[in-house]
Amino acid sequence: MKTVKVYGPGCKRCEATETLVRDTALKLGIEVDVEKVTDAKSIAMAGVMSTPGLSVDGKLVHAGGVPDAAKLEDWLSA
């Protein structure tokens, strides 16, 4: 199971990123545990300077905007 964190204040882009993660994982047949991190201090401590941010298994892989679906597939498959 992959652990995915979506960092952001809860804006539409953050919600779209969470939906994209869940849909992509379902498409790939990968179980994911998705956590939304909305606390500004926690977001900054994770190194996210622009939201939404995304980490997979503890590694920050994306920040700033909804991630590309193909890249997301690579991150989840790794």
PyMOL Python script that loads the backbone (N, CA, C, O; Angstrom):
from pymol import cmd

cmd.read_pdbstr("""\
ATOM      1  N   MET A   1       0.841  -1.183   0.000  1.00  0.00           N
ATOM      2  CA  MET A   1       0.000   0.000   0.000  1.00  0.00           C
ATOM      3  C   MET A   1       0.886   1.246   0.000  1.00  0.00           C
ATOM      4  O   MET A   1       1.852   1.345   0.756  1.00  0.00           O
ATOM      5  N   LYS A   2       0.534   2.173  -0.853  1.00  0.00           N
ATOM      6  CA  LYS A   2       1.248   3.442  -0.940  1.00  0.00           C
ATOM      7  C   LYS A   2       0.613   4.444   0.022  1.00  0.00           C
ATOM      8  O   LYS A   2      -0.607   4.483   0.180  1.00  0.00           O
ATOM      9  N   THR A   3       1.447   5.241   0.655  1.00  0.00           N
ATOM     10  CA  THR A   3       0.978   6.327   1.509  1.00  0.00           C
ATOM     11  C   THR A   3       1.174   7.624   0.744  1.00  0.00           C
ATOM     12  O   THR A   3       2.295   7.974   0.374  1.00  0.00           O
ATOM     13  N   VAL A   4       0.078   8.334   0.508  1.00  0.00           N
ATOM     14  CA  VAL A   4       0.120   9.573  -0.269  1.00  0.00           C
ATOM     15  C   VAL A   4      -0.419  10.705   0.603  1.00  0.00           C
ATOM     16  O   VAL A   4      -1.462  10.573   1.244  1.00  0.00           O
ATOM     17  N   LYS A   5       0.313  11.819   0.615  1.00  0.00           N
ATOM     18  CA  LYS A   5      -0.149  13.010   1.328  1.00  0.00           C
ATOM     19  C   LYS A   5      -0.364  14.121   0.312  1.00  0.00           C
ATOM     20  O   LYS A   5       0.485  14.391  -0.538  1.00  0.00           O
ATOM     21  N   VAL A   6      -1.528  14.756   0.425  1.00  0.00           N
ATOM     22  CA  VAL A   6      -1.846  15.909  -0.407  1.00  0.00           C
ATOM     23  C   VAL A   6      -1.767  17.129   0.505  1.00  0.00           C
ATOM     24  O   VAL A   6      -2.539  17.255   1.456  1.00  0.00           O
ATOM     25  N   TYR A   7      -0.828  18.025   0.206  1.00  0.00           N
ATOM     26  CA  TYR A   7      -0.614  19.216   1.016  1.00  0.00           C
ATOM     27  C   TYR A   7      -1.312  20.412   0.388  1.00  0.00           C
ATOM     28  O   TYR A   7      -1.080  20.729  -0.779  1.00  0.00           O
ATOM     29  N   GLY A   8      -2.168  21.078   1.159  1.00  0.00           N
ATOM     30  CA  GLY A   8      -2.836  22.273   0.673  1.00  0.00           C
ATOM     31  C   GLY A   8      -3.944  22.694   1.604  1.00  0.00           C
ATOM     32  O   GLY A   8      -4.366  21.920   2.464  1.00  0.00           O
ATOM     33  N   PRO A   9      -4.423  23.921   1.441  1.00  0.00           N
ATOM     34  CA  PRO A   9      -5.425  24.468   2.347  1.00  0.00           C
ATOM     35  C   PRO A   9      -6.844  23.953   2.118  1.00  0.00           C
ATOM     36  O   PRO A   9      -7.752  24.296   2.876  1.00  0.00           O
ATOM     37  N   GLY A  10      -7.046  23.142   1.093  1.00  0.00           N
ATOM     38  CA  GLY A  10      -8.391  22.633   0.812  1.00  0.00           C
ATOM     39  C   GLY A  10      -9.043  23.321  -0.374  1.00  0.00           C
ATOM     40  O   GLY A  10     -10.265  23.301  -0.515  1.00  0.00           O
ATOM     41  N   CYS A  11      -8.235  23.924  -1.219  1.00  0.00           N
ATOM     42  CA  CYS A  11      -8.755  24.623  -2.400  1.00  0.00           C
ATOM     43  C   CYS A  11      -9.213  23.611  -3.459  1.00  0.00           C
ATOM     44  O   CYS A  11      -9.040  22.403  -3.291  1.00  0.00           O
ATOM     45  N   LYS A  12      -9.787  24.110  -4.530  1.00  0.00           N
ATOM     46  CA  LYS A  12     -10.278  23.236  -5.602  1.00  0.00           C
ATOM     47  C   LYS A  12      -9.153  22.428  -6.236  1.00  0.00           C
ATOM     48  O   LYS A  12      -9.352  21.261  -6.573  1.00  0.00           O
ATOM     49  N   ARG A  13      -7.971  23.026  -6.406  1.00  0.00           N
ATOM     50  CA  ARG A  13      -6.840  22.286  -6.975  1.00  0.00           C
ATOM     51  C   ARG A  13      -6.408  21.159  -6.047  1.00  0.00           C
ATOM     52  O   ARG A  13      -6.034  20.080  -6.508  1.00  0.00           O
ATOM     53  N   CYS A  14      -6.460  21.406  -4.750  1.00  0.00           N
ATOM     54  CA  CYS A  14      -6.090  20.372  -3.774  1.00  0.00           C
ATOM     55  C   CYS A  14      -7.090  19.214  -3.827  1.00  0.00           C
ATOM     56  O   CYS A  14      -6.703  18.047  -3.784  1.00  0.00           O
ATOM     57  N   GLU A  15      -8.363  19.545  -3.919  1.00  0.00           N
ATOM     58  CA  GLU A  15      -9.394  18.511  -4.018  1.00  0.00           C
ATOM     59  C   GLU A  15      -9.272  17.747  -5.333  1.00  0.00           C
ATOM     60  O   GLU A  15      -9.466  16.532  -5.368  1.00  0.00           O
ATOM     61  N   ALA A  16      -8.950  18.460  -6.420  1.00  0.00           N
ATOM     62  CA  ALA A  16      -8.773  17.800  -7.718  1.00  0.00           C
ATOM     63  C   ALA A  16      -7.575  16.855  -7.675  1.00  0.00           C
ATOM     64  O   ALA A  16      -7.608  15.781  -8.276  1.00  0.00           O
ATOM     65  N   THR A  17      -6.523  17.251  -6.970  1.00  0.00           N
ATOM     66  CA  THR A  17      -5.339  16.401  -6.842  1.00  0.00           C
ATOM     67  C   THR A  17      -5.681  15.134  -6.069  1.00  0.00           C
ATOM     68  O   THR A  17      -5.270  14.042  -6.459  1.00  0.00           O
ATOM     69  N   GLU A  18      -6.423  15.269  -4.985  1.00  0.00           N
ATOM     70  CA  GLU A  18      -6.824  14.095  -4.207  1.00  0.00           C
ATOM     71  C   GLU A  18      -7.668  13.141  -5.059  1.00  0.00           C
ATOM     72  O   GLU A  18      -7.458  11.929  -5.029  1.00  0.00           O
ATOM     73  N   THR A  19      -8.614  13.686  -5.811  1.00  0.00           N
ATOM     74  CA  THR A  19      -9.460  12.865  -6.679  1.00  0.00           C
ATOM     75  C   THR A  19      -8.614  12.165  -7.741  1.00  0.00           C
ATOM     76  O   THR A  19      -8.820  10.985  -8.025  1.00  0.00           O
ATOM     77  N   LEU A  20      -7.664  12.892  -8.325  1.00  0.00           N
ATOM     78  CA  LEU A  20      -6.787  12.318  -9.345  1.00  0.00           C
ATOM     79  C   LEU A  20      -5.962  11.166  -8.768  1.00  0.00           C
ATOM     80  O   LEU A  20      -5.783  10.138  -9.422  1.00  0.00           O
ATOM     81  N   VAL A  21      -5.461  11.339  -7.545  1.00  0.00           N
ATOM     82  CA  VAL A  21      -4.677  10.275  -6.899  1.00  0.00           C
ATOM     83  C   VAL A  21      -5.542   9.036  -6.716  1.00  0.00           C
ATOM     84  O   VAL A  21      -5.123   7.929  -7.053  1.00  0.00           O
ATOM     85  N   ARG A  22      -6.742   9.215  -6.187  1.00  0.00           N
ATOM     86  CA  ARG A  22      -7.625   8.068  -5.945  1.00  0.00           C
ATOM     87  C   ARG A  22      -8.019   7.381  -7.256  1.00  0.00           C
ATOM     88  O   ARG A  22      -8.007   6.153  -7.341  1.00  0.00           O
ATOM     89  N   ASP A  23      -8.364   8.164  -8.268  1.00  0.00           N
ATOM     90  CA  ASP A  23      -8.767   7.602  -9.565  1.00  0.00           C
ATOM     91  C   ASP A  23      -7.611   6.869 -10.240  1.00  0.00           C
ATOM     92  O   ASP A  23      -7.804   5.795 -10.810  1.00  0.00           O
ATOM     93  N   THR A  24      -6.417   7.443 -10.176  1.00  0.00           N
ATOM     94  CA  THR A  24      -5.247   6.826 -10.800  1.00  0.00           C
ATOM     95  C   THR A  24      -4.885   5.520 -10.098  1.00  0.00           C
ATOM     96  O   THR A  24      -4.568   4.524 -10.750  1.00  0.00           O
ATOM     97  N   ALA A  25      -4.934   5.529  -8.776  1.00  0.00           N
ATOM     98  CA  ALA A  25      -4.636   4.310  -8.014  1.00  0.00           C
ATOM     99  C   ALA A  25      -5.636   3.209  -8.342  1.00  0.00           C
ATOM    100  O   ALA A  25      -5.259   2.046  -8.482  1.00  0.00           O
ATOM    101  N   LEU A  26      -6.897   3.571  -8.465  1.00  0.00           N
ATOM    102  CA  LEU A  26      -7.937   2.604  -8.811  1.00  0.00           C
ATOM    103  C   LEU A  26      -7.672   2.028 -10.205  1.00  0.00           C
ATOM    104  O   LEU A  26      -7.788   0.821 -10.418  1.00  0.00           O
ATOM    105  N   LYS A  27      -7.318   2.897 -11.144  1.00  0.00           N
ATOM    106  CA  LYS A  27      -7.017   2.479 -12.515  1.00  0.00           C
ATOM    107  C   LYS A  27      -5.841   1.499 -12.554  1.00  0.00           C
ATOM    108  O   LYS A  27      -5.846   0.537 -13.322  1.00  0.00           O
ATOM    109  N   LEU A  28      -4.827   1.762 -11.707  1.00  0.00           N
ATOM    110  CA  LEU A  28      -3.631   0.922 -11.681  1.00  0.00           C
ATOM    111  C   LEU A  28      -3.778  -0.301 -10.781  1.00  0.00           C
ATOM    112  O   LEU A  28      -2.930  -1.193 -10.797  1.00  0.00           O
ATOM    113  N   GLY A  29      -4.852  -0.341  -9.998  1.00  0.00           N
ATOM    114  CA  GLY A  29      -5.057  -1.457  -9.079  1.00  0.00           C
ATOM    115  C   GLY A  29      -4.130  -1.400  -7.877  1.00  0.00           C
ATOM    116  O   GLY A  29      -3.749  -2.435  -7.331  1.00  0.00           O
ATOM    117  N   ILE A  30      -3.764  -0.186  -7.463  1.00  0.00           N
ATOM    118  CA  ILE A  30      -2.853   0.020  -6.343  1.00  0.00           C
ATOM    119  C   ILE A  30      -3.647   0.561  -5.154  1.00  0.00           C
ATOM    120  O   ILE A  30      -4.437   1.494  -5.294  1.00  0.00           O
ATOM    121  N   GLU A  31      -3.427  -0.036  -3.988  1.00  0.00           N
ATOM    122  CA  GLU A  31      -4.070   0.471  -2.782  1.00  0.00           C
ATOM    123  C   GLU A  31      -3.303   1.693  -2.295  1.00  0.00           C
ATOM    124  O   GLU A  31      -2.074   1.680  -2.222  1.00  0.00           O
ATOM    125  N   VAL A  32      -4.041   2.749  -1.962  1.00  0.00           N
ATOM    126  CA  VAL A  32      -3.418   3.965  -1.437  1.00  0.00           C
ATOM    127  C   VAL A  32      -4.123   4.419  -0.174  1.00  0.00           C
ATOM    128  O   VAL A  32      -5.336   4.278  -0.017  1.00  0.00           O
ATOM    129  N   ASP A  33      -3.320   4.966   0.713  1.00  0.00           N
ATOM    130  CA  ASP A  33      -3.829   5.623   1.909  1.00  0.00           C
ATOM    131  C   ASP A  33      -3.576   7.106   1.680  1.00  0.00           C
ATOM    132  O   ASP A  33      -2.431   7.555   1.733  1.00  0.00           O
ATOM    133  N   VAL A  34      -4.641   7.874   1.424  1.00  0.00           N
ATOM    134  CA  VAL A  34      -4.500   9.296   1.105  1.00  0.00           C
ATOM    135  C   VAL A  34      -4.802  10.132   2.343  1.00  0.00           C
ATOM    136  O   VAL A  34      -5.860  10.000   2.959  1.00  0.00           O
ATOM    137  N   GLU A  35      -3.860  10.989   2.692  1.00  0.00           N
ATOM    138  CA  GLU A  35      -4.025  11.894   3.823  1.00  0.00           C
ATOM    139  C   GLU A  35      -3.972  13.321   3.306  1.00  0.00           C
ATOM    140  O   GLU A  35      -3.089  13.678   2.526  1.00  0.00           O
ATOM    141  N   LYS A  36      -4.929  14.138   3.750  1.00  0.00           N
ATOM    142  CA  LYS A  36      -4.920  15.549   3.392  1.00  0.00           C
ATOM    143  C   LYS A  36      -4.275  16.316   4.527  1.00  0.00           C
ATOM    144  O   LYS A  36      -4.685  16.188   5.681  1.00  0.00           O
ATOM    145  N   VAL A  37      -3.260  17.118   4.204  1.00  0.00           N
ATOM    146  CA  VAL A  37      -2.568  17.933   5.192  1.00  0.00           C
ATOM    147  C   VAL A  37      -2.916  19.389   4.905  1.00  0.00           C
ATOM    148  O   VAL A  37      -2.525  19.939   3.876  1.00  0.00           O
ATOM    149  N   THR A  38      -3.658  20.012   5.828  1.00  0.00           N
ATOM    150  CA  THR A  38      -4.135  21.382   5.601  1.00  0.00           C
ATOM    151  C   THR A  38      -3.494  22.411   6.524  1.00  0.00           C
ATOM    152  O   THR A  38      -3.670  23.612   6.320  1.00  0.00           O
ATOM    153  N   ASP A  39      -2.761  21.967   7.525  1.00  0.00           N
ATOM    154  CA  ASP A  39      -2.116  22.862   8.473  1.00  0.00           C
ATOM    155  C   ASP A  39      -0.918  23.555   7.812  1.00  0.00           C
ATOM    156  O   ASP A  39      -0.014  22.894   7.300  1.00  0.00           O
ATOM    157  N   ALA A  40      -0.924  24.884   7.831  1.00  0.00           N
ATOM    158  CA  ALA A  40       0.115  25.661   7.141  1.00  0.00           C
ATOM    159  C   ALA A  40       1.515  25.329   7.644  1.00  0.00           C
ATOM    160  O   ALA A  40       2.452  25.251   6.850  1.00  0.00           O
ATOM    161  N   LYS A  41       1.670  25.135   8.942  1.00  0.00           N
ATOM    162  CA  LYS A  41       2.983  24.820   9.498  1.00  0.00           C
ATOM    163  C   LYS A  41       3.465  23.455   8.994  1.00  0.00           C
ATOM    164  O   LYS A  41       4.632  23.305   8.634  1.00  0.00           O
ATOM    165  N   SER A  42       2.582  22.474   8.968  1.00  0.00           N
ATOM    166  CA  SER A  42       2.943  21.135   8.490  1.00  0.00           C
ATOM    167  C   SER A  42       3.289  21.156   7.006  1.00  0.00           C
ATOM    168  O   SER A  42       4.193  20.449   6.561  1.00  0.00           O
ATOM    169  N   ILE A  43       2.564  21.972   6.241  1.00  0.00           N
ATOM    170  CA  ILE A  43       2.833  22.104   4.808  1.00  0.00           C
ATOM    171  C   ILE A  43       4.233  22.684   4.599  1.00  0.00           C
ATOM    172  O   ILE A  43       5.003  22.180   3.781  1.00  0.00           O
ATOM    173  N   ALA A  44       4.557  23.742   5.337  1.00  0.00           N
ATOM    174  CA  ALA A  44       5.872  24.373   5.219  1.00  0.00           C
ATOM    175  C   ALA A  44       6.986  23.435   5.674  1.00  0.00           C
ATOM    176  O   ALA A  44       8.049  23.388   5.054  1.00  0.00           O
ATOM    177  N   MET A  45       6.751  22.691   6.748  1.00  0.00           N
ATOM    178  CA  MET A  45       7.771  21.770   7.262  1.00  0.00           C
ATOM    179  C   MET A  45       8.048  20.636   6.274  1.00  0.00           C
ATOM    180  O   MET A  45       9.133  20.055   6.278  1.00  0.00           O
ATOM    181  N   ALA A  46       7.066  20.327   5.432  1.00  0.00           N
ATOM    182  CA  ALA A  46       7.257  19.286   4.417  1.00  0.00           C
ATOM    183  C   ALA A  46       8.037  19.810   3.216  1.00  0.00           C
ATOM    184  O   ALA A  46       8.405  19.038   2.331  1.00  0.00           O
ATOM    185  N   GLY A  47       8.291  21.120   3.180  1.00  0.00           N
ATOM    186  CA  GLY A  47       9.042  21.707   2.079  1.00  0.00           C
ATOM    187  C   GLY A  47       8.186  22.157   0.917  1.00  0.00           C
ATOM    188  O   GLY A  47       8.707  22.458  -0.157  1.00  0.00           O
ATOM    189  N   VAL A  48       6.871  22.208   1.117  1.00  0.00           N
ATOM    190  CA  VAL A  48       5.955  22.618   0.053  1.00  0.00           C
ATOM    191  C   VAL A  48       5.843  24.141   0.070  1.00  0.00           C
ATOM    192  O   VAL A  48       5.325  24.724   1.023  1.00  0.00           O
ATOM    193  N   MET A  49       6.330  24.772  -0.986  1.00  0.00           N
ATOM    194  CA  MET A  49       6.282  26.223  -1.078  1.00  0.00           C
ATOM    195  C   MET A  49       5.095  26.709  -1.912  1.00  0.00           C
ATOM    196  O   MET A  49       4.696  27.870  -1.822  1.00  0.00           O
ATOM    197  N   SER A  50       4.537  25.810  -2.721  1.00  0.00           N
ATOM    198  CA  SER A  50       3.388  26.135  -3.552  1.00  0.00           C
ATOM    199  C   SER A  50       2.451  24.936  -3.543  1.00  0.00           C
ATOM    200  O   SER A  50       2.877  23.805  -3.774  1.00  0.00           O
ATOM    201  N   THR A  51       1.181  25.187  -3.277  1.00  0.00           N
ATOM    202  CA  THR A  51       0.226  24.082  -3.160  1.00  0.00           C
ATOM    203  C   THR A  51      -0.570  23.924  -4.447  1.00  0.00           C
ATOM    204  O   THR A  51      -0.678  24.869  -5.228  1.00  0.00           O
ATOM    205  N   PRO A  52      -1.126  22.742  -4.675  1.00  0.00           N
ATOM    206  CA  PRO A  52      -1.008  21.574  -3.827  1.00  0.00           C
ATOM    207  C   PRO A  52       0.346  20.890  -3.967  1.00  0.00           C
ATOM    208  O   PRO A  52       0.996  20.938  -5.011  1.00  0.00           O
ATOM    209  N   GLY A  53       0.737  20.257  -2.878  1.00  0.00           N
ATOM    210  CA  GLY A  53       1.943  19.447  -2.874  1.00  0.00           C
ATOM    211  C   GLY A  53       1.548  17.993  -2.747  1.00  0.00           C
ATOM    212  O   GLY A  53       0.441  17.681  -2.309  1.00  0.00           O
ATOM    213  N   LEU A  54       2.442  17.105  -3.127  1.00  0.00           N
ATOM    214  CA  LEU A  54       2.129  15.685  -3.112  1.00  0.00           C
ATOM    215  C   LEU A  54       3.363  14.896  -2.704  1.00  0.00           C
ATOM    216  O   LEU A  54       4.444  15.075  -3.266  1.00  0.00           O
ATOM    217  N   SER A  55       3.191  14.018  -1.716  1.00  0.00           N
ATOM    218  CA  SER A  55       4.280  13.110  -1.370  1.00  0.00           C
ATOM    219  C   SER A  55       3.777  11.680  -1.491  1.00  0.00           C
ATOM    220  O   SER A  55       2.616  11.383  -1.212  1.00  0.00           O
ATOM    221  N   VAL A  56       4.682  10.803  -1.913  1.00  0.00           N
ATOM    222  CA  VAL A  56       4.373   9.381  -2.041  1.00  0.00           C
ATOM    223  C   VAL A  56       5.389   8.634  -1.186  1.00  0.00           C
ATOM    224  O   VAL A  56       6.596   8.731  -1.406  1.00  0.00           O
ATOM    225  N   ASP A  57       4.885   7.892  -0.217  1.00  0.00           N
ATOM    226  CA  ASP A  57       5.733   7.133   0.703  1.00  0.00           C
ATOM    227  C   ASP A  57       6.818   8.006   1.327  1.00  0.00           C
ATOM    228  O   ASP A  57       7.976   7.599   1.424  1.00  0.00           O
ATOM    229  N   GLY A  58       6.434   9.208   1.746  1.00  0.00           N
ATOM    230  CA  GLY A  58       7.335  10.098   2.464  1.00  0.00           C
ATOM    231  C   GLY A  58       8.243  10.951   1.609  1.00  0.00           C
ATOM    232  O   GLY A  58       9.003  11.756   2.148  1.00  0.00           O
ATOM    233  N   LYS A  59       8.193  10.804   0.292  1.00  0.00           N
ATOM    234  CA  LYS A  59       9.044  11.589  -0.603  1.00  0.00           C
ATOM    235  C   LYS A  59       8.206  12.630  -1.332  1.00  0.00           C
ATOM    236  O   LYS A  59       7.241  12.288  -2.016  1.00  0.00           O
ATOM    237  N   LEU A  60       8.575  13.900  -1.186  1.00  0.00           N
ATOM    238  CA  LEU A  60       7.881  14.974  -1.887  1.00  0.00           C
ATOM    239  C   LEU A  60       8.174  14.856  -3.376  1.00  0.00           C
ATOM    240  O   LEU A  60       9.326  14.945  -3.799  1.00  0.00           O
ATOM    241  N   VAL A  61       7.121  14.654  -4.170  1.00  0.00           N
ATOM    242  CA  VAL A  61       7.311  14.438  -5.606  1.00  0.00           C
ATOM    243  C   VAL A  61       6.763  15.580  -6.461  1.00  0.00           C
ATOM    244  O   VAL A  61       7.081  15.676  -7.646  1.00  0.00           O
ATOM    245  N   HIS A  62       5.933  16.452  -5.856  1.00  0.00           N
ATOM    246  CA  HIS A  62       5.300  17.502  -6.661  1.00  0.00           C
ATOM    247  C   HIS A  62       4.858  18.649  -5.767  1.00  0.00           C
ATOM    248  O   HIS A  62       4.462  18.442  -4.620  1.00  0.00           O
ATOM    249  N   ALA A  63       4.931  19.856  -6.303  1.00  0.00           N
ATOM    250  CA  ALA A  63       4.385  21.032  -5.619  1.00  0.00           C
ATOM    251  C   ALA A  63       3.973  22.061  -6.661  1.00  0.00           C
ATOM    252  O   ALA A  63       4.685  22.296  -7.638  1.00  0.00           O
ATOM    253  N   GLY A  64       2.818  22.670  -6.439  1.00  0.00           N
ATOM    254  CA  GLY A  64       2.364  23.753  -7.304  1.00  0.00           C
ATOM    255  C   GLY A  64       1.524  23.298  -8.471  1.00  0.00           C
ATOM    256  O   GLY A  64       2.051  23.031  -9.551  1.00  0.00           O
ATOM    257  N   GLY A  65       0.222  23.207  -8.270  1.00  0.00           N
ATOM    258  CA  GLY A  65      -0.685  22.827  -9.344  1.00  0.00           C
ATOM    259  C   GLY A  65      -1.027  21.352  -9.321  1.00  0.00           C
ATOM    260  O   GLY A  65      -0.395  20.556  -8.627  1.00  0.00           O
ATOM    261  N   VAL A  66      -2.034  21.009 -10.088  1.00  0.00           N
ATOM    262  CA  VAL A  66      -2.465  19.619 -10.187  1.00  0.00           C
ATOM    263  C   VAL A  66      -1.408  18.856 -10.983  1.00  0.00           C
ATOM    264  O   VAL A  66      -1.026  19.289 -12.070  1.00  0.00           O
ATOM    265  N   PRO A  67      -0.931  17.727 -10.459  1.00  0.00           N
ATOM    266  CA  PRO A  67       0.133  16.992 -11.163  1.00  0.00           C
ATOM    267  C   PRO A  67      -0.349  16.365 -12.460  1.00  0.00           C
ATOM    268  O   PRO A  67      -1.539  16.106 -12.640  1.00  0.00           O
ATOM    269  N   ASP A  68       0.594  16.128 -13.356  1.00  0.00           N
ATOM    270  CA  ASP A  68       0.334  15.461 -14.622  1.00  0.00           C
ATOM    271  C   ASP A  68      -0.046  14.000 -14.345  1.00  0.00           C
ATOM    272  O   ASP A  68       0.613  13.330 -13.550  1.00  0.00           O
ATOM    273  N   ALA A  69      -1.090  13.513 -14.986  1.00  0.00           N
ATOM    274  CA  ALA A  69      -1.596  12.156 -14.740  1.00  0.00           C
ATOM    275  C   ALA A  69      -0.550  11.088 -15.048  1.00  0.00           C
ATOM    276  O   ALA A  69      -0.446  10.104 -14.316  1.00  0.00           O
ATOM    277  N   ALA A  70       0.224  11.263 -16.115  1.00  0.00           N
ATOM    278  CA  ALA A  70       1.241  10.274 -16.482  1.00  0.00           C
ATOM    279  C   ALA A  70       2.346  10.214 -15.426  1.00  0.00           C
ATOM    280  O   ALA A  70       2.815   9.131 -15.078  1.00  0.00           O
ATOM    281  N   LYS A  71       2.755  11.363 -14.924  1.00  0.00           N
ATOM    282  CA  LYS A  71       3.776  11.391 -13.875  1.00  0.00           C
ATOM    283  C   LYS A  71       3.235  10.752 -12.598  1.00  0.00           C
ATOM    284  O   LYS A  71       3.951  10.028 -11.907  1.00  0.00           O
ATOM    285  N   LEU A  72       1.976  11.023 -12.292  1.00  0.00           N
ATOM    286  CA  LEU A  72       1.360  10.445 -11.107  1.00  0.00           C
ATOM    287  C   LEU A  72       1.352   8.923 -11.203  1.00  0.00           C
ATOM    288  O   LEU A  72       1.603   8.240 -10.210  1.00  0.00           O
ATOM    289  N   GLU A  73       1.068   8.388 -12.381  1.00  0.00           N
ATOM    290  CA  GLU A  73       1.108   6.939 -12.575  1.00  0.00           C
ATOM    291  C   GLU A  73       2.500   6.389 -12.287  1.00  0.00           C
ATOM    292  O   GLU A  73       2.644   5.337 -11.663  1.00  0.00           O
ATOM    293  N   ASP A  74       3.523   7.108 -12.746  1.00  0.00           N
ATOM    294  CA  ASP A  74       4.911   6.685 -12.484  1.00  0.00           C
ATOM    295  C   ASP A  74       5.208   6.699 -11.000  1.00  0.00           C
ATOM    296  O   ASP A  74       5.794   5.750 -10.480  1.00  0.00           O
ATOM    297  N   TRP A  75       4.812   7.764 -10.302  1.00  0.00           N
ATOM    298  CA  TRP A  75       5.087   7.879  -8.866  1.00  0.00           C
ATOM    299  C   TRP A  75       4.388   6.768  -8.082  1.00  0.00           C
ATOM    300  O   TRP A  75       4.965   6.203  -7.153  1.00  0.00           O
ATOM    301  N   LEU A  76       3.173   6.463  -8.449  1.00  0.00           N
ATOM    302  CA  LEU A  76       2.423   5.436  -7.724  1.00  0.00           C
ATOM    303  C   LEU A  76       2.920   4.036  -8.056  1.00  0.00           C
ATOM    304  O   LEU A  76       2.825   3.130  -7.228  1.00  0.00           O
ATOM    305  N   SER A  77       3.444   3.855  -9.249  1.00  0.00           N
ATOM    306  CA  SER A  77       3.910   2.534  -9.676  1.00  0.00           C
ATOM    307  C   SER A  77       5.306   2.203  -9.158  1.00  0.00           C
ATOM    308  O   SER A  77       5.688   1.035  -9.095  1.00  0.00           O
ATOM    309  N   ALA A  78       6.062   3.228  -8.789  1.00  0.00           N
ATOM    310  CA  ALA A  78       7.464   3.027  -8.350  1.00  0.00           C
ATOM    311  C   ALA A  78       7.536   2.276  -7.033  1.00  0.00           C
ATOM    312  O   ALA A  78       8.629   2.025  -6.525  1.00  0.00           O
TER     313      ALA A  78
END
""", "prot")
cmd.dss("prot")
cmd.show_as("cartoon", "prot")
cmd.util.cbc("prot")
cmd.orient("prot")
